Structures are given as structure tokens and as C-alpha cells.
Amino acid sequence: MADLSPPLPPTLPEPLPDDALEALVQLDNQGTWEVFGRELKVTNLDKVLFPATDATSEPVTKREFLAYVARIAPVALPYVQGRALNLRRHPDGADKKGFWHKQRPDHAPEWLGAWDNPDADPGETTTYVVADEPAALVWAANFGALEWNPWTSRTDAPHEPTYALIDLDPGESTTWEELLVLARLHRTALEHLGVTSRAKVTGKRGIQIWVPIVAGYTFDDTRNWVKGVARTVGKVVPELVSWEWEVKKRKGLARLDYTQNAINKTLVAPWSTRPTPGATVSVPITWDELDDPDLRPDRWTIRTALDRLEEKGDPFRAALGSAQELPAFE
């Protein structure tokens, strides 16, 4: 199938200078690292953050994780910039229980972006981290955030999403081939609607699709539109899909989750790691790659994602500057 998305911008952002990476390598277990013009106090560099995938592989240390984040940060930045960030922290490593961290800590450096949520109720997050420069993602990584989840809306208009999100959430009995069927049906539906969209594998089991939209829509608008797409696809393969909210009621079937289209509901950012053995990455793909027999949702890790980027570029860049109106269903 032809890929009808706009052409990619000709170049990716300037990469991290080699001397900055070398400085990280030369540090002891902790020290001060200058990266993207900011000085960060980095600690526990030799701590294992991601366990090995098997007996033949090496675990991933914090030093290796920071090196990946520093190299990918200029590419990932446009997808988080100007947005509140929900951070998934695992300070003791991916094999230990993690937690969501949303409040910008008091000890954060002054240069780290911030947004005060005017709608925060008592006990809710009052100030969020905003990653407005690559160094902010490196700071988050050093803070133990193994996953970044940006808001769908920007801080200057928190009630207006800039993307409609489609989350293909496999059930316990959903096979990878069945999930690909659902993804290809969405590809066909979105192509029929003439919509520019981009897909990515989640780094775990799923596939997610982002549809860039113009300003002015509400979360009710995007949720209802994505629900319409999902219901249309679900009618084609009802045996693969459950509309039940509770996991135990889905009988192992996939969920086409449109409910993520709500304020402060988030999906993992493109190029973010996931808290998994081997440090898998949520990697953007082209629509054509849904037909690649080697595609897997956890195919890439921090040790292979950068090679992938060098070889294929960043397919998600086609979503930048492609804001569009959501077409009505016929």
C-alpha cells in the first residue's frame, strides 16, 4: 500500500556531540555532566536499571540509559515540547515496582520547564515538568523516569487536544497477527478518510496511532471521533474486539481504546523507553511496515533504536506541521 503521508522533513535535528558522550563514559559512578549546555549532577551511573532479556545478554545500566536519552532527546523533543509530562519512575530499576510521578520536584533546576495547572483540585498535581529543551529529557532520565507520557494538549490550551489518539490494546488471548489485522483495518479506514496519521509500536504488545489535528477541538470531539473509527473497524472483525471496560470482562479480546482522549490521559511518547527487560523502545513506523513479517511490538531496544533511526529516519515527523480537521463519517 502506498504511504500517502507528507514527505519527511529533509534532516533530523543536530545530534549530540561525541565529546558529550565521551564525558559521560569517563565519569565515575557519579559526577557532573554537561549536556546540551546544562550541567546535571548524575548519580548511580553503574546501577542496573533494565534487567537483561536472557542469560546471553547484558543488563542496561543507568549510564547506558542516559547515553541513549541524550542521543534521542533532540528527535523526541517535538512530541513532548510545550506539554505537561507524566513520568513513569522506576528509581530502583524496571524489575521493581514503579509509580507515576507528575509533580515537578522542588529540587528541580531552575532552567527546567514548568507549568502550573490552574484546574488542579486539592491533592492533585499543581506543577508539571515541561520538557522545552533536550536537556530536560536527560534530567528526567537521571530522575529515574524510564517512560515519558506527554499530555495530548499543550500547556497554553490544556483543554484542546492537538492529536486524536487510537490505542490498539491487545487482550490476553490477542495474537500479534490479530493485532496487525486491527492495525491494517485502521490504516485502510484512515486512508479512506484522507487523514494524515502515524503509527508506532509501543515497546510492549500494542500499536498506537496519532492523528494530528487543528486547534479548536475538545476532548469530547476527539474521543467521539476515535470511537466512531473504532466502532467501524470493530464491525469488520467483531470476533477480535471487546467493548468492555474491565479487563476481566473482555475474555482476552483486544480493546480499541478511545478513552485515552481525555485531559491528563496519556500515551507513551515516540522514542521513549519502556520499563521492560532489555529497555524496549516505542518506535514510530511507516504504514507500509505493518506488512513487514519481521515487525514486532517490542522489536527495538535502546541498543537498536538508534540504528533504526539512522537507517529509516523518524516516520513520526510527518505528523509535525500536518494539523488537520477531522473529517465526518459518511
C-alpha angles and dihedrals in degrees: 000000000000117000104235098183119118116275117272119257107267098246140028120230120282109282126237111279115255092236090062091055091046090052090056091050091051096051120103119233088301140006145116117308123191110212128164089353094303127108115227127186102224121194141187092019093167094051115118108242100170120036120227118270093229143346093280097056134070124241119245118252127208089252091058091045092052090048091054093047092049091052096045097039097088089052096044095043099087090060094055103027116118092010135107110253127222106202125205104211127199103169091169094047140277092284091061125073112278133199141205114262116192106152114092103239120242090235093059114122117262092244093060110106119249140187126197110215107224091195096055113132121211109293094018128112110286102182127030132196113251117197103215096156135032093253089064091066090049088051090052091050091050087049089062097258104149092175134036123207115185122200115255089233130057124246091246090060108018094172094053115076118212093200136042107220127215114192117192100200113188120218125225092270097037111117123213090247090054091050089051089054089056092046093050091049089054089048090055094045094049092046090051089052090049092238125156108226141154132215132205136181112243100225089244121053107309146075125224131196126204121200113194113221139187122256120275104057122119126219088253087058095051094041092052093045093050089045088056092052091047094049090050092052092042092058089061095055107018090159090068100047138070125191094197116123097212116072094221090057094053093075091221095304127136123263122218093212114207093158092087086079094092135100112283092008108122146182126210114277122249111270094015118135121239125224094255138120108281093019101264118204133220098238128191116236136190118248090247090062091070083079094052108112090210095057115118130168091237097035097121131057133179086273094058106024094081092052087050090051092050092049102041105017121219111309091190091069087080087071092059111094092006099105110156143171116263108248119230119246116256 
